Structure formats: structure tokens, C-alpha cells
Amino acid sequence: MKCPYCSTPETKVIDSRLNQTGDSTRRRRECPRCEGRFTTYERVEEVMPLVIKKDGRREPFNREKIQGGLEKSCQKLAVPAQKIEEVIVRIEKRLQSYGLKEVPSKTVGQMVMAELHALDKVAYVRFASVYRDFRDVEEFVAELQEPPSGVSAKDSLDLMFPFADSNNSTPEGTSKS
């Protein structure tokens, strides 16, 4: 490993440890020439599948696209950046676990929607409204009645009508007149 301070081509590892999850190694290195110390991280290079777009084009998986969509959906909501990062990592790991060279963009979108549904209902609705590109309100309502895999229809309807129940109650406990 080249020294970042003096560019000496060889450095010495003085400490090496696995991270908490066991998927990367942290190494402390020292340069014999300038005695500078620095840290490097080593992990397996994970190959992501190509994403098959609606028009049939194939593109490399783009983490930044997922991150941008999640950040826009979670804008002005109490969703920490760390939670967004965790969602991205889960999606990446799931895609890698399939072992496929290509995956439809629809699959990636469904994964994002399912993750957002579990993370924040408002973010889910925001993402769905853009991702599905609805032509009218009826299509939007129909989508919310068909939640992502593993989500009940009632949970989905609660996104649109959180105060609707059999008691006809409205926000803050007031009754309908």
C-alpha cells in the first residue's frame, strides 16, 4: 500500500482487526520512510447486478439513485441519515443474495417501497407517488390499496385515511357532525 504522505510504495501493517459485522478489516499502517501512520479498510468487492430499465436498456446498479430517491422521500421528516444508509445496504445485500447478473428496475423499486413502508409511511406515499407516475387520483388510491409485499391492505389504507375507523372519529378525537 502506497503511503499517502510521501508516496513510498511499501508500508507496514502494525495492527489489523475485523469490524463488528465481520465484513471488512481495518488496518493501521506505518510508512518506514516518513513514519506517517494511516488507516485502510479492506472488504470483498461486491458485484452488483445490472438493472434492466423499462425500455430494455441495461445500466449498472446506481447506489446514488436509490439514495437520492430515499432522501427526497424523507425530506423534512424525522428520518436520520443512518436509517437511509441502512435501507440502501439492505437493498444491496438482498440484490447480491439473488446471485443474478441482471435485475428488473421494477424489482428494485418494489424493494425501496417495501423498505419505506416499514420506515416511514409519509416517505412511502411520497416515493410511490413519483415512482408509479400516476395519471389520476384513482390510480394513486388503487396503488395504496395494493401495498408492497408483506404489507396488509388495511395498513396501506391507513396511510391515506389515518383517522378513519368504525367509530367515525376525526383528528384529535373530535367527532364528525
C-alpha positions as protocol buffer text, in pm:
chain_id: "A"
residue {
  index: 1
  type: MET
  ca { x: 0 y: 0 z: 0 }
}
residue {
  index: 2
  type: LYS
  ca { x: 141 y: 336 z: -105 }
}
residue {
  index: 3
  type: CYS
  ca { x: 198 y: 595 z: 170 }
}
residue {
  index: 4
  type: PRO
  ca { x: -49 y: 886 z: 132 }
}
residue {
  index: 5
  type: TYR
  ca { x: 209 y: 1130 z: 276 }
}
residue {
  index: 6
  type: CYS
  ca { x: 532 y: 1058 z: 87 }
}
residue {
  index: 7
  type: SER
  ca { x: 419 y: 809 z: -181 }
}
residue {
  index: 8
  type: THR
  ca { x: 660 y: 536 z: -71 }
}
residue {
  index: 9
  type: PRO
  ca { x: 528 y: 222 z: -244 }
}
residue {
  index: 10
  type: GLU
  ca { x: 559 y: -13 z: 56 }
}
residue {
  index: 11
  type: THR
  ca { x: 414 y: 35 z: 405 }
}
residue {
  index: 12
  type: LYS
  ca { x: 400 y: -190 z: 709 }
}
residue {
  index: 13
  type: VAL
  ca { x: 81 y: -318 z: 877 }
}
residue {
  index: 14
  type: ILE
  ca { x: 108 y: -252 z: 1251 }
}
residue {
  index: 15
  type: ASP
  ca { x: -244 y: -356 z: 1355 }
}
residue {
  index: 16
  type: SER
  ca { x: -527 y: -546 z: 1187 }
}
residue {
  index: 17
  type: ARG
  ca { x: -883 y: -601 z: 1314 }
}
residue {
  index: 18
  type: LEU
  ca { x: -1217 y: -722 z: 1180 }
}
residue {
  index: 19
  type: ASN
  ca { x: -1502 y: -474 z: 1209 }
}
residue {
  index: 20
  type: GLN
  ca { x: -1806 y: -557 z: 1423 }
}
residue {
  index: 21
  type: THR
  ca { x: -2003 y: -714 z: 1140 }
}
residue {
  index: 22
  type: GLY
  ca { x: -1706 y: -916 z: 1017 }
}
residue {
  index: 23
  type: ASP
  ca { x: -1733 y: -795 z: 658 }
}
residue {
  index: 24
  type: SER
  ca { x: -1427 y: -570 z: 649 }
}
residue {
  index: 25
  type: THR
  ca { x: -1081 y: -545 z: 800 }
}
residue {
  index: 26
  type: ARG
  ca { x: -936 y: -228 z: 949 }
}
residue {
  index: 27
  type: ARG
  ca { x: -559 y: -199 z: 917 }
}
residue {
  index: 28
  type: ARG
  ca { x: -326 y: 55 z: 1078 }
}
residue {
  index: 29
  type: ARG
  ca { x: -21 y: 109 z: 861 }
}
residue {
  index: 30
  type: GLU
  ca { x: 308 y: 287 z: 905 }
}
residue {
  index: 31
  type: CYS
  ca { x: 547 y: 420 z: 644 }
}
residue {
  index: 32
  type: PRO
  ca { x: 912 y: 318 z: 705 }
}
residue {
  index: 33
  type: ARG
  ca { x: 1036 y: 629 z: 524 }
}
residue {
  index: 34
  type: CYS
  ca { x: 837 y: 920 z: 677 }
}
residue {
  index: 35
  type: GLU
  ca { x: 695 y: 725 z: 977 }
}
residue {
  index: 36
  type: GLY
  ca { x: 346 y: 851 z: 891 }
}
residue {
  index: 37
  type: ARG
  ca { x: 55 y: 637 z: 1014 }
}
residue {
  index: 38
  type: PHE
  ca { x: -276 y: 588 z: 840 }
}
residue {
  index: 39
  type: THR
  ca { x: -575 y: 355 z: 837 }
}
residue {
  index: 40
  type: THR
  ca { x: -703 y: 143 z: 549 }
}
residue {
  index: 41
  type: TYR
  ca { x: -1011 y: -75 z: 517 }
}
residue {
  index: 42
  type: GLU
  ca { x: -1029 y: -395 z: 319 }
}
residue {
  index: 43
  type: ARG
  ca { x: -1351 y: -563 z: 211 }
}
residue {
  index: 44
  type: VAL
  ca { x: -1471 y: -802 z: -55 }
}
residue {
  index: 45
  type: GLU
  ca { x: -1555 y: -633 z: -383 }
}
residue {
  index: 46
  type: GLU
  ca { x: -1922 y: -696 z: -431 }
}
residue {
  index: 47
  type: VAL
  ca { x: -2050 y: -701 z: -786 }
}
residue {
  index: 48
  type: MET
  ca { x: -2398 y: -556 z: -820 }
}
residue {
  index: 49
  type: PRO
  ca { x: -2632 y: -679 z: -1093 }
}
residue {
  index: 50
  type: LEU
  ca { x: -2718 y: -468 z: -1396 }
}
residue {
  index: 51
  type: VAL
  ca { x: -3059 y: -302 z: -1377 }
}
residue {
  index: 52
  type: ILE
  ca { x: -3296 y: -365 z: -1668 }
}
residue {
  index: 53
  type: LYS
  ca { x: -3487 y: -43 z: -1735 }
}
residue {
  index: 54
  type: LYS
  ca { x: -3849 y: -29 z: -1862 }
}
residue {
  index: 55
  type: ASP
  ca { x: -3727 y: 35 z: -2217 }
}
residue {
  index: 56
  type: GLY
  ca { x: -3495 y: -268 z: -2209 }
}
residue {
  index: 57
  type: ARG
  ca { x: -3169 y: -78 z: -2157 }
}
residue {
  index: 58
  type: ARG
  ca { x: -2925 y: -217 z: -1903 }
}
residue {
  index: 59
  type: GLU
  ca { x: -2749 y: 13 z: -1657 }
}
residue {
  index: 60
  type: PRO
  ca { x: -2511 y: -55 z: -1372 }
}
residue {
  index: 61
  type: PHE
  ca { x: -2681 y: -50 z: -1032 }
}
residue {
  index: 62
  type: ASN
  ca { x: -2655 y: 308 z: -909 }
}
residue {
  index: 63
  type: ARG
  ca { x: -2650 y: 342 z: -531 }
}
residue {
  index: 64
  type: GLU
  ca { x: -2670 y: 720 z: -561 }
}
residue {
  index: 65
  type: LYS
  ca { x: -3003 y: 698 z: -747 }
}
residue {
  index: 66
  type: ILE
  ca { x: -3151 y: 493 z: -464 }
}
residue {
  index: 67
  type: GLN
  ca { x: -3006 y: 730 z: -206 }
}
residue {
  index: 68
  type: GLY
  ca { x: -3140 y: 1036 z: -390 }
}
residue {
  index: 69
  type: GLY
  ca { x: -3489 y: 889 z: -412 }
}
residue {
  index: 70
  type: LEU
  ca { x: -3487 y: 794 z: -45 }
}
residue {
  index: 71
  type: GLU
  ca { x: -3358 y: 1135 z: 62 }
}
residue {
  index: 72
  type: LYS
  ca { x: -3626 y: 1317 z: -142 }
}
residue {
  index: 73
  type: SER
  ca { x: -3896 y: 1092 z: 1 }
}
residue {
  index: 74
  type: CYS
  ca { x: -3772 y: 1150 z: 356 }
}
residue {
  index: 75
  type: GLN
  ca { x: -3713 y: 1524 z: 316 }
}
residue {
  index: 76
  type: LYS
  ca { x: -3838 y: 1726 z: 617 }
}
residue {
  index: 77
  type: LEU
  ca { x: -3926 y: 1404 z: 802 }
}
residue {
  index: 78
  type: ALA
  ca { x: -3764 y: 1275 z: 1120 }
}
residue {
  index: 79
  type: VAL
  ca { x: -3570 y: 1004 z: 936 }
}
residue {
  index: 80
  type: PRO
  ca { x: -3199 y: 1001 z: 1029 }
}
residue {
  index: 81
  type: ALA
  ca { x: -2941 y: 970 z: 751 }
}
residue {
  index: 82
  type: GLN
  ca { x: -2818 y: 649 z: 918 }
}
residue {
  index: 83
  type: LYS
  ca { x: -3159 y: 486 z: 862 }
}
residue {
  index: 84
  type: ILE
  ca { x: -3146 y: 577 z: 493 }
}
residue {
  index: 85
  type: GLU
  ca { x: -2798 y: 423 z: 469 }
}
residue {
  index: 86
  type: GLU
  ca { x: -2922 y: 106 z: 641 }
}
residue {
  index: 87
  type: VAL
  ca { x: -3206 y: 78 z: 387 }
}
residue {
  index: 88
  type: ILE
  ca { x: -2960 y: 110 z: 98 }
}
residue {
  index: 89
  type: VAL
  ca { x: -2730 y: -154 z: 248 }
}
residue {
  index: 90
  type: ARG
  ca { x: -3023 y: -395 z: 298 }
}
residue {
  index: 91
  type: ILE
  ca { x: -3134 y: -347 z: -63 }
}
residue {
  index: 92
  type: GLU
  ca { x: -2779 y: -401 z: -192 }
}
residue {
  index: 93
  type: LYS
  ca { x: -2733 y: -716 z: 16 }
}
residue {
  index: 94
  type: ARG
  ca { x: -3067 y: -852 z: -96 }
}
residue {
  index: 95
  type: LEU
  ca { x: -2984 y: -792 z: -462 }
}
residue {
  index: 96
  type: GLN
  ca { x: -2645 y: -959 z: -417 }
}
residue {
  index: 97
  type: SER
  ca { x: -2803 y: -1256 z: -241 }
}
residue {
  index: 98
  type: TYR
  ca { x: -3009 y: -1329 z: -554 }
}
residue {
  index: 99
  type: GLY
  ca { x: -2685 y: -1403 z: -739 }
}
residue {
  index: 100
  type: LEU
  ca { x: -2827 y: -1262 z: -1062 }
}
residue {
  index: 101
  type: LYS
  ca { x: -2634 y: -1069 z: -1325 }
}
residue {
  index: 102
  type: GLU
  ca { x: -2942 y: -861 z: -1412 }
}
residue {
  index: 103
  type: VAL
  ca { x: -3249 y: -749 z: -1220 }
}
residue {
  index: 104
  type: PRO
  ca { x: -3555 y: -554 z: -1344 }
}
residue {
  index: 105
  type: SER
  ca { x: -3580 y: -193 z: -1223 }
}
residue {
  index: 106
  type: LYS
  ca { x: -3931 y: -280 z: -1104 }
}
residue {
  index: 107
  type: THR
  ca { x: -3781 y: -524 z: -852 }
}
residue {
  index: 108
  type: VAL
  ca { x: -3550 y: -254 z: -715 }
}
residue {
  index: 109
  type: GLY
  ca { x: -3841 y: -9 z: -692 }
}
residue {
  index: 110
  type: GLN
  ca { x: -4054 y: -262 z: -506 }
}
residue {
  index: 111
  type: MET
  ca { x: -3771 y: -321 z: -259 }
}
residue {
  index: 112
  type: VAL
  ca { x: -3743 y: 53 z: -198 }
}
residue {
  index: 113
  type: MET
  ca { x: -4120 y: 84 z: -149 }
}
residue {
  index: 114
  type: ALA
  ca { x: -4130 y: -206 z: 97 }
}
residue {
  index: 115
  type: GLU
  ca { x: -3839 y: -58 z: 295 }
}
residue {
  index: 116
  type: LEU
  ca { x: -4001 y: 287 z: 302 }
}
residue {
  index: 117
  type: HIS
  ca { x: -4333 y: 140 z: 410 }
}
residue {
  index: 118
  type: ALA
  ca { x: -4161 y: -8 z: 713 }
}
residue {
  index: 119
  type: LEU
  ca { x: -3951 y: 305 z: 777 }
}
residue {
  index: 120
  type: ASP
  ca { x: -4195 y: 595 z: 738 }
}
residue {
  index: 121
  type: LYS
  ca { x: -4547 y: 594 z: 594 }
}
residue {
  index: 122
  type: VAL
  ca { x: -4528 y: 952 z: 460 }
}
residue {
  index: 123
  type: ALA
  ca { x: -4198 y: 877 z: 284 }
}
residue {
  index: 124
  type: TYR
  ca { x: -4361 y: 566 z: 135 }
}
residue {
  index: 125
  type: VAL
  ca { x: -4652 y: 768 z: -5 }
}
residue {
  index: 126
  type: ARG
  ca { x: -4415 y: 1031 z: -146 }
}
residue {
  index: 127
  type: PHE
  ca { x: -4198 y: 769 z: -316 }
}
residue {
  index: 128
  type: ALA
  ca { x: -4497 y: 577 z: -452 }
}
residue {
  index: 129
  type: SER
  ca { x: -4648 y: 894 z: -600 }
}
residue {
  index: 130
  type: VAL
  ca { x: -4332 y: 960 z: -804 }
}
residue {
  index: 131
  type: TYR
  ca { x: -4223 y: 601 z: -871 }
}
residue {
  index: 132
  type: ARG
  ca { x: -4559 y: 486 z: -1005 }
}
residue {
  index: 133
  type: ASP
  ca { x: -4617 y: 804 z: -1212 }
}
residue {
  index: 134
  type: PHE
  ca { x: -4994 y: 803 z: -1159 }
}
residue {
  index: 135
  type: ARG
  ca { x: -5218 y: 959 z: -1424 }
}
residue {
  index: 136
  type: ASP
  ca { x: -5502 y: 1037 z: -1184 }
}
residue {
  index: 137
  type: VAL
  ca { x: -5614 y: 1016 z: -823 }
}
residue {
  index: 138
  type: GLU
  ca { x: -5794 y: 686 z: -877 }
}
residue {
  index: 139
  type: GLU
  ca { x: -5468 y: 515 z: -979 }
}
residue {
  index: 140
  type: PHE
  ca { x: -5299 y: 658 z: -670 }
}
residue {
  index: 141
  type: VAL
  ca { x: -5577 y: 530 z: -441 }
}
residue {
  index: 142
  type: ALA
  ca { x: -5565 y: 189 z: -611 }
}
residue {
  index: 143
  type: GLU
  ca { x: -5188 y: 168 z: -550 }
}
residue {
  index: 144
  type: LEU
  ca { x: -5233 y: 242 z: -182 }
}
residue {
  index: 145
  type: GLN
  ca { x: -5492 y: -34 z: -164 }
}
residue {
  index: 146
  type: GLU
  ca { x: -5229 y: -273 z: -310 }
}
residue {
  index: 147
  type: PRO
  ca { x: -4942 y: -237 z: -62 }
}
residue {
  index: 148
  type: PRO
  ca { x: -4589 y: -373 z: -119 }
}
residue {
  index: 149
  type: SER
  ca { x: -4523 y: -740 z: -44 }
}
residue {
  index: 150
  type: GLY
  ca { x: -4581 y: -833 z: 317 }
}
residue {
  index: 151
  type: VAL
  ca { x: -4799 y: -528 z: 394 }
}
residue {
  index: 152
  type: SER
  ca { x: -5168 y: -565 z: 463 }
}
residue {
  index: 153
  type: ALA
  ca { x: -5426 y: -368 z: 266 }
}
residue {
  index: 154
  type: LYS
  ca { x: -5555 y: -217 z: 591 }
}
residue {
  index: 155
  type: ASP
  ca { x: -5208 y: -79 z: 671 }
}
residue {
  index: 156
  type: SER
  ca { x: -5198 y: 74 z: 324 }
}
residue {
  index: 157
  type: LEU
  ca { x: -5540 y: 237 z: 361 }
}
residue {
  index: 158
  type: ASP
  ca { x: -5431 y: 375 z: 698 }
}
residue {
  index: 159
  type: LEU
  ca { x: -5171 y: 577 z: 508 }
}
residue {
  index: 160
  type: MET
  ca { x: -5444 y: 771 z: 328 }
}
residue {
  index: 161
  type: PHE
  ca { x: -5709 y: 781 z: 598 }
}
residue {
  index: 162
  type: PRO
  ca { x: -5522 y: 756 z: 932 }
}
residue {
  index: 163
  type: PHE
  ca { x: -5821 y: 881 z: 1132 }
}
residue {
  index: 164
  type: ALA
  ca { x: -6088 y: 672 z: 963 }
}
residue {
  index: 165
  type: ASP
  ca { x: -6224 y: 394 z: 1177 }
}
residue {
  index: 166
  type: SER
  ca { x: -6551 y: 231 z: 1265 }
}
residue {
  index: 167
  type: ASN
  ca { x: -6618 y: 497 z: 1534 }
}
residue {
  index: 168
  type: ASN
  ca { x: -6619 y: 778 z: 1273 }
}
residue {
  index: 169
  type: SER
  ca { x: -6360 y: 972 z: 1470 }
}
residue {
  index: 170
  type: THR
  ca { x: -6159 y: 1255 z: 1319 }
}
residue {
  index: 171
  type: PRO
  ca { x: -5823 y: 1415 z: 1404 }
}
residue {
  index: 172
  type: GLU
  ca { x: -5758 y: 1486 z: 1770 }
}
residue {
  index: 173
  type: GLY
  ca { x: -6058 y: 1292 z: 1891 }
}
residue {
  index: 174
  type: THR
  ca { x: -6326 y: 1528 z: 1755 }
}
residue {
  index: 175
  type: SER
  ca { x: -6640 y: 1376 z: 1607 }
}
residue {
  index: 176
  type: LYS
  ca { x: -6787 y: 1427 z: 1263 }
}
residue {
  index: 177
  type: SER
  ca { x: -7104 y: 1637 z: 1263 }
}
